[in-house]
Amino acid sequence: MKPGSSGNAYGTRFVLLSLVLLAFGLRLYRLDYQSLWRDEMDAILFARGEVSALIPLFITPGHNGPLYYTLLHLWIRVAGDSEFSVRFLSLVCVVLAVPVVYLLGRRWLGKMGALVAALLCATSPYLVWYGQEGKMYALLFLMSALSTYVYVLALKRNRAFLWASYVLIVAASMYVHLLAVLVLPFHFVLFLVTWPRYRTAWKRWLATFLILTLPYLPLARWEIALLVRPFTTGHQFYQLHEILTILLFAFSLKAAPHQNLLAIALFVFFLLAGLLLYVRGGEPAAAGSVRRWPRHHQESIILGLYAFVPVVVLFLISLGMPVFTDRYLITVVPAFLLLLAAGVVAVGERSTALAAACLGLVLVANLYVVALQGNTRIKSDFRSAAQYVEEDGRG
C-alpha cells in the first residue's frame, strides 16, 4: 500500500457517505408535499391486497410491475400505507443508487469522475422527483444501475457467482417494470465493442444471455402478440429527435419552469465535453487477447452507447406501438450522469476554474429545482378533491 493511500481511501469514503446523506436529505425534504396521483393510488391498491392475489400477476398478460407491488405489500405491512411511508421505499432505492453510480464511475471515469457522478446523482431533480413517488421507477433505476455494474464486473473477472448475480438482478428487474429489458441491448453491444478486453468470457456471457430468455418467456408470450397487431397504448408517437429532446430537458431540470436551451446550456456543454473530449487510458487486455482495446475515447464511446442504445430500441418499438414517456427510460439516467461527470473531468483538465464554476452553477440549478418541486403543487391535487368529496358527503 502506498503511503497516504489509506488516508485517501478514508477521505473518499467520507465524501461518498456525505453524498449519500445529502441525497437522503434532499429526498426527505417535503416527501409527502405533492398529492398522491392516480398511478400511486393504483400501486397502493395493488399492494394492499393479499400476496395470493399478487402472485398470479407475474404471468397475467398486460400487468406491469408485480414484483414492485409485492415488495410494496411487504413494506406497508411494516411501515404503514401513509403517503410518507409508501414514498419512503422509493427514497431508499434512489439513495442506495448513489454508491452504485459511484462504483460505475470508478470503472469508467476514475475516482474524481465517480465522485462528481455521485454528486450529480445526489442532487438530480429528476431522481429527487422519482425518489418521492410511490411507484417502481426508483427501484427500476437502482436495479438497472446495479445490473450494469455487476455485468461489467462479471465481464472483467468472469466468475460464475457474478454471472449468476447478474441473471438474478435482470430477471427481477423485468418484473419490476416491463421496459427494464431496454438496458439489455446496451449490455449486448458493450460486449461486442469491448471484445478484445473480454473475449475470454464469451462462453459464460453467451450462456448468461441464453438463460435470461427463460424469465422473459412469460412476458414475451403476450408482449410479442401486442407488437404484431394494432394496439392503442394511450401514448403519443414521437420522432427520435423529439424523444432525445424530451429526455434532455427531463433528466437535466425535471420541473424547471423554463423549457428552453438556455436553462440547460451547461448540461449540454458537459454532455458534449464528455462525449467528445473525455479520454482515459484503457485497461490492459484480457489474457490471451490479440490486441489492446484502443485508448482513444473508449469510455466516452461506451457511455454514449449506454445513453443512446436503449433510447433507439424504445423508438423502434414505438414505430409499431407508441410507448414512450421519459420515466420509462430512467434506466439510462446513470449514463446521463456519467457523461456529465466525464465532461466535468474533461473541462477540468483544461481549466479547473471553468469546470468548478460551471459545475457550481449546475448544482445551484439542481437545488433550485428541488426546492421548486418541494414548494409548488405540480401533481394533480387528488388530496383536495378527496377532502372535498368527504366533506360534501358529510354535508
C-alpha positions as CSV (number, residue, x, y, z in Angstrom):
1,M,0.0,0.0,0.0
2,K,1.4,3.4,-1.0
3,P,2.0,6.0,1.8
4,G,-1.1,8.1,2.2
5,S,-3.4,5.7,0.2
6,S,-5.2,4.6,3.4
7,G,-6.0,8.3,4.2
8,N,-7.2,8.9,0.7
9,A,-9.4,5.8,0.9
10,Y,-11.0,7.1,4.1
11,G,-11.4,10.6,2.6
12,T,-13.2,9.1,-0.4
13,R,-15.5,7.1,1.8
14,F,-16.3,10.2,3.9
15,V,-17.1,12.2,0.8
16,L,-19.3,9.4,-0.6
17,L,-21.1,9.0,2.8
18,S,-21.7,12.7,2.8
19,L,-23.2,12.5,-0.7
20,V,-25.5,9.6,0.4
21,L,-26.6,11.7,3.4
22,L,-27.2,14.7,1.0
23,A,-29.3,12.5,-1.3
24,F,-31.3,11.3,1.7
25,G,-31.9,14.8,3.0
26,L,-33.0,16.2,-0.4
27,R,-35.5,13.4,-0.9
28,L,-36.8,13.5,2.6
29,Y,-37.5,17.2,2.2
30,R,-41.3,17.6,1.9
31,L,-41.6,13.9,0.9
32,D,-45.4,14.0,1.2
33,Y,-45.9,17.5,-0.1
34,Q,-47.2,16.5,-3.5
35,S,-50.6,14.8,-3.6
36,L,-50.7,11.1,-4.4
37,W,-51.7,10.8,-8.1
38,R,-53.5,8.1,-10.0
39,D,-50.6,5.8,-10.6
40,E,-49.5,5.9,-7.0
41,M,-53.1,5.1,-5.9
42,D,-53.1,2.1,-8.2
43,A,-49.8,0.9,-6.6
44,I,-51.3,1.2,-3.1
45,L,-54.4,-0.6,-4.1
46,F,-52.4,-3.5,-5.5
47,A,-50.1,-3.6,-2.5
48,R,-53.0,-3.6,0.0
49,G,-54.3,-6.9,-1.5
50,E,-53.2,-10.3,-0.4
51,V,-50.0,-11.8,-1.7
52,S,-52.0,-14.7,-3.0
53,A,-53.7,-12.2,-5.3
54,L,-50.4,-10.7,-6.5
55,I,-48.6,-13.9,-7.4
56,P,-50.8,-14.6,-10.5
57,L,-49.9,-11.1,-11.9
58,F,-46.4,-12.4,-12.7
59,I,-47.8,-14.4,-15.6
60,T,-51.0,-12.4,-16.3
61,P,-50.9,-10.6,-19.7
62,G,-50.9,-6.8,-19.5
63,H,-49.8,-6.5,-15.9
64,N,-46.7,-4.4,-15.2
65,G,-44.6,-4.4,-12.0
66,P,-45.9,-7.3,-10.0
67,L,-42.6,-7.6,-8.1
68,Y,-42.7,-4.0,-7.1
69,Y,-46.3,-4.4,-5.8
70,T,-45.2,-7.5,-3.8
71,L,-42.3,-5.6,-2.3
72,L,-44.6,-2.6,-1.5
73,H,-47.1,-5.0,0.1
74,L,-44.4,-6.3,2.5
75,W,-43.2,-2.7,3.1
76,I,-46.5,-1.3,4.1
77,R,-47.2,-4.2,6.4
78,V,-44.2,-2.9,8.4
79,A,-44.2,0.8,7.7
80,G,-47.9,1.6,7.0
81,D,-49.6,2.9,3.9
82,S,-49.5,6.7,4.5
83,E,-48.2,8.9,1.7
84,F,-44.9,9.3,3.6
85,S,-44.4,5.6,4.2
86,V,-45.2,4.5,0.7
87,R,-42.9,7.0,-0.8
88,F,-40.1,6.3,1.7
89,L,-39.5,3.0,-0.1
90,S,-38.7,4.9,-3.3
91,L,-36.5,7.3,-1.3
92,V,-34.4,4.4,0.0
93,C,-33.9,2.9,-3.5
94,V,-32.6,6.2,-5.0
95,V,-30.4,6.9,-2.1
96,L,-28.9,3.4,-2.4
97,A,-28.2,4.1,-6.1
98,V,-25.8,6.9,-5.2
99,P,-22.9,4.5,-4.3
100,V,-23.8,2.2,-7.2
101,V,-23.4,5.2,-9.6
102,Y,-20.1,5.9,-7.9
103,L,-18.9,2.3,-8.4
104,L,-19.9,2.5,-12.1
105,G,-18.0,5.8,-12.3
106,R,-14.9,4.1,-10.9
107,R,-15.0,1.6,-13.7
108,W,-15.1,4.2,-16.5
109,L,-14.1,7.6,-15.1
110,G,-11.7,7.1,-12.2
111,K,-12.2,8.3,-8.6
112,M,-12.7,12.0,-9.3
113,G,-15.2,11.4,-12.1
114,A,-17.0,8.9,-10.0
115,L,-17.4,11.3,-7.1
116,V,-18.7,14.0,-9.5
117,A,-21.2,11.5,-10.9
118,A,-22.3,10.6,-7.3
119,L,-22.7,14.3,-6.5
120,L,-24.9,14.8,-9.6
121,C,-26.9,11.7,-8.7
122,A,-27.5,13.0,-5.2
123,T,-28.7,16.4,-6.4
124,S,-30.6,15.4,-9.5
125,P,-34.1,16.9,-9.6
126,Y,-35.3,14.1,-11.8
127,L,-34.1,11.5,-9.2
128,V,-35.5,13.5,-6.3
129,W,-38.8,13.5,-8.1
130,Y,-39.0,9.8,-8.6
131,G,-37.4,9.2,-5.1
132,Q,-40.5,10.9,-3.8
133,E,-43.1,8.9,-5.8
134,G,-44.7,5.7,-4.7
135,K,-44.1,3.8,-8.0
136,M,-41.5,1.4,-9.2
137,Y,-39.3,3.9,-11.1
138,A,-36.8,4.5,-8.2
139,L,-36.4,0.7,-7.8
140,L,-36.0,0.4,-11.6
141,F,-33.3,3.0,-11.6
142,L,-31.4,1.2,-8.8
143,M,-31.7,-2.2,-10.3
144,S,-30.7,-1.1,-13.8
145,A,-27.6,0.7,-12.5
146,L,-26.7,-2.3,-10.3
147,S,-27.2,-4.8,-13.2
148,T,-24.8,-2.7,-15.4
149,Y,-22.2,-2.6,-12.6
150,V,-22.4,-6.3,-11.9
151,Y,-22.3,-7.0,-15.7
152,V,-19.1,-5.1,-16.2
153,L,-17.6,-6.8,-13.1
154,A,-18.6,-10.2,-14.5
155,L,-17.0,-9.4,-17.9
156,K,-13.8,-8.4,-16.2
157,R,-13.5,-11.2,-13.6
158,N,-15.5,-13.9,-15.4
159,R,-16.7,-15.5,-12.1
160,A,-19.7,-17.8,-12.1
161,F,-21.2,-16.1,-9.0
162,L,-21.1,-12.7,-10.7
163,W,-22.9,-14.0,-13.8
164,A,-25.5,-15.7,-11.6
165,S,-26.0,-12.4,-9.7
166,Y,-26.4,-10.6,-13.0
167,V,-29.1,-13.0,-14.1
168,L,-31.0,-12.7,-10.8
169,I,-30.9,-8.9,-10.9
170,V,-32.0,-8.6,-14.5
171,A,-34.7,-11.3,-14.1
172,A,-36.1,-9.5,-11.1
173,S,-36.0,-6.1,-12.8
174,M,-38.2,-7.5,-15.7
175,Y,-40.9,-7.9,-13.1
176,V,-40.4,-4.5,-11.6
177,H,-41.1,-2.9,-14.9
178,L,-41.6,-4.4,-18.4
179,L,-39.1,-2.0,-20.1
180,A,-36.3,-2.9,-17.8
181,V,-35.1,-5.1,-20.7
182,L,-34.2,-1.9,-22.6
183,V,-30.8,-2.0,-20.9
184,L,-30.0,-5.5,-22.3
185,P,-29.3,-4.3,-25.9
186,F,-26.7,-2.0,-24.5
187,H,-25.1,-4.8,-22.4
188,F,-25.1,-6.9,-25.6
189,V,-23.4,-4.2,-27.6
190,L,-21.0,-3.4,-24.8
191,F,-19.6,-6.9,-25.1
192,L,-19.2,-6.7,-28.8
193,V,-17.4,-3.4,-28.8
194,T,-15.1,-4.5,-26.0
195,W,-14.4,-7.9,-27.4
196,P,-10.6,-7.5,-27.2
197,R,-10.9,-6.9,-23.5
198,Y,-13.4,-9.6,-22.5
199,R,-13.2,-12.2,-25.2
200,T,-12.1,-14.9,-22.7
201,A,-15.6,-14.5,-21.0
202,W,-17.6,-15.3,-24.2
203,K,-18.8,-18.8,-23.1
204,R,-20.3,-17.6,-19.8
205,W,-21.5,-14.4,-21.5
206,L,-23.4,-16.5,-24.1
207,A,-24.8,-18.9,-21.5
208,T,-26.0,-16.0,-19.4
209,F,-28.0,-14.3,-22.2
210,L,-29.5,-17.7,-23.2
211,I,-30.6,-18.2,-19.6
212,L,-32.1,-14.8,-19.4
213,T,-34.6,-15.8,-22.1
214,L,-36.3,-18.1,-19.5
215,P,-37.6,-15.5,-17.1
216,Y,-38.6,-13.3,-20.0
217,L,-40.8,-16.0,-21.7
218,P,-43.9,-15.3,-19.6
219,L,-43.7,-11.7,-20.7
220,A,-42.8,-12.4,-24.3
221,R,-45.8,-14.6,-24.6
222,W,-48.1,-11.6,-24.6
223,E,-45.8,-8.7,-25.4
224,I,-44.9,-10.1,-28.9
225,A,-48.6,-10.6,-29.6
226,L,-49.3,-6.9,-28.9
227,L,-46.5,-5.9,-31.2
228,V,-47.8,-7.8,-34.2
229,R,-51.4,-6.5,-34.0
230,P,-52.9,-3.0,-33.7
231,F,-53.0,-1.9,-30.1
232,T,-53.8,1.5,-28.6
233,T,-51.3,2.4,-25.7
234,G,-52.5,5.9,-24.9
235,H,-49.1,7.3,-25.6
236,Q,-48.3,9.8,-28.3
237,F,-45.8,8.9,-31.0
238,Y,-42.6,10.9,-31.0
239,Q,-39.8,11.0,-33.6
240,L,-36.3,10.1,-32.3
241,H,-35.1,13.7,-32.1
242,E,-38.2,14.6,-30.1
243,I,-37.6,11.8,-27.7
244,L,-34.0,12.9,-27.2
245,T,-35.1,16.5,-26.6
246,I,-37.7,15.5,-24.1
247,L,-35.2,13.3,-22.2
248,L,-32.6,16.1,-22.2
249,F,-34.9,18.5,-20.5
250,A,-36.4,15.9,-18.1
251,F,-33.1,14.5,-17.0
252,S,-31.5,17.9,-16.6
253,L,-34.0,20.0,-14.7
254,K,-37.2,17.9,-14.3
255,A,-39.7,20.5,-13.2
256,A,-37.9,23.8,-14.2
257,P,-40.4,26.4,-15.5
258,H,-38.3,27.5,-18.4
259,Q,-38.1,24.7,-21.0
260,N,-35.5,26.3,-23.3
261,L,-31.9,25.6,-24.3
262,L,-30.6,28.5,-22.1
263,A,-31.9,26.7,-19.0
264,I,-29.9,23.6,-19.8
265,A,-27.0,25.1,-21.6
266,L,-24.4,23.9,-19.0
267,F,-25.8,20.4,-19.1
268,V,-25.4,20.3,-22.9
269,F,-21.9,21.7,-22.5
270,F,-20.8,19.0,-20.1
271,L,-22.5,16.3,-22.1
272,L,-20.7,17.3,-25.3
273,A,-17.4,17.6,-23.4
274,G,-18.0,14.1,-22.0
275,L,-18.7,12.7,-25.5
276,L,-16.1,14.5,-27.5
277,L,-13.3,15.5,-25.1
278,Y,-13.0,12.9,-22.4
279,V,-10.1,10.4,-22.8
280,R,-8.9,7.9,-20.3
281,G,-6.2,5.3,-20.7
282,G,-7.6,1.8,-21.4
283,E,-7.1,-1.3,-19.2
284,P,-4.7,-4.0,-20.3
285,A,-6.3,-6.5,-22.5
286,A,-7.5,-9.8,-21.0
287,A,-5.0,-12.7,-21.0
288,G,-4.9,-14.4,-24.5
289,S,-6.4,-11.5,-26.4
290,V,-4.8,-10.5,-29.7
291,R,-4.7,-6.7,-29.2
292,R,-5.4,-4.0,-26.7
293,W,-8.6,-2.0,-26.8
294,P,-7.9,1.3,-28.5
295,R,-7.1,4.0,-25.9
296,H,-8.8,6.8,-27.8
297,H,-12.1,7.9,-26.3
298,Q,-13.0,4.4,-25.2
299,E,-15.0,5.3,-22.1
300,S,-16.9,8.1,-23.8
301,I,-17.9,5.7,-26.6
302,I,-19.1,3.2,-24.1
303,L,-21.1,5.9,-22.2
304,G,-22.5,7.2,-25.4
305,L,-23.8,3.7,-26.2
306,Y,-25.2,3.4,-22.7
307,A,-27.1,6.6,-23.2
308,F,-28.4,6.0,-26.8
309,V,-28.9,2.3,-27.4
310,P,-31.9,1.9,-25.0
311,V,-33.5,5.1,-26.4
312,V,-33.1,3.9,-30.0
313,V,-34.6,0.5,-29.1
314,L,-37.6,2.1,-27.5
315,F,-38.1,4.3,-30.6
316,L,-38.1,1.2,-32.8
317,I,-40.7,-0.4,-30.6
318,S,-42.7,2.8,-30.8
319,L,-42.8,2.6,-34.6
320,G,-45.3,-0.2,-34.1
321,M,-46.7,0.6,-30.7
322,P,-46.0,4.0,-29.2
323,V,-44.8,3.5,-25.6
324,F,-42.5,6.5,-24.9
325,T,-42.6,8.6,-21.8
326,D,-39.5,9.8,-20.1
327,R,-39.8,7.8,-16.9
328,Y,-39.7,4.5,-18.9
329,L,-36.1,5.4,-19.8
330,I,-34.9,6.1,-16.2
331,T,-32.6,3.1,-17.0
332,V,-30.3,5.5,-19.0
333,V,-30.1,8.2,-16.3
334,P,-26.8,6.6,-15.0
335,A,-25.3,7.1,-18.4
336,F,-26.5,10.7,-18.4
337,L,-24.9,11.4,-15.0
338,L,-21.7,9.6,-16.0
339,L,-21.4,11.6,-19.3
340,L,-21.9,14.8,-17.3
341,A,-19.2,13.8,-14.9
342,A,-16.9,12.9,-17.8
343,G,-17.5,16.3,-19.2
344,V,-16.6,18.0,-15.9
345,V,-13.4,16.0,-15.7
346,A,-12.5,16.8,-19.4
347,V,-13.1,20.5,-18.9
348,G,-11.2,20.4,-15.6
349,E,-8.2,19.0,-17.3
350,R,-8.1,22.1,-19.5
351,S,-9.3,24.7,-16.9
352,T,-10.0,23.8,-13.3
353,A,-11.6,27.2,-12.6
354,L,-14.0,26.9,-15.5
355,A,-15.0,23.3,-14.6
356,A,-15.6,24.3,-11.0
357,A,-17.6,27.4,-11.9
358,C,-19.8,25.6,-14.4
359,L,-20.3,22.6,-12.0
360,G,-21.2,25.0,-9.2
361,L,-23.9,26.6,-11.5
362,V,-25.3,23.2,-12.3
363,L,-25.6,22.3,-8.6
364,V,-27.3,25.6,-7.9
365,A,-29.8,24.9,-10.7
366,N,-30.4,21.4,-9.3
367,L,-31.0,22.6,-5.8
368,Y,-33.3,25.4,-7.1
369,V,-35.5,22.9,-9.0
370,V,-35.5,20.5,-6.0
371,A,-36.8,23.4,-3.8
372,L,-39.3,24.3,-6.6
373,Q,-40.6,20.7,-6.6
374,G,-41.0,20.8,-2.9
375,N,-42.9,24.0,-2.7
376,T,-45.1,24.1,-5.9
377,R,-48.2,21.9,-6.5
378,I,-47.3,20.1,-9.6
379,K,-49.1,16.8,-9.4
380,S,-52.9,16.7,-9.8
381,D,-54.3,17.5,-6.4
382,F,-56.4,14.4,-5.6
383,R,-55.9,15.1,-1.9
384,S,-58.0,18.2,-2.0
385,A,-60.6,16.5,-4.3
386,A,-60.9,13.6,-1.8
387,Q,-61.3,16.0,1.1
388,Y,-64.0,17.9,-0.8
389,V,-65.9,14.8,-1.6
390,E,-65.7,13.6,2.0
391,E,-66.9,17.0,3.4
392,D,-69.7,17.1,0.8
393,G,-70.8,13.7,1.8
394,R,-71.0,14.7,5.5
395,G,-73.0,17.8,4.5
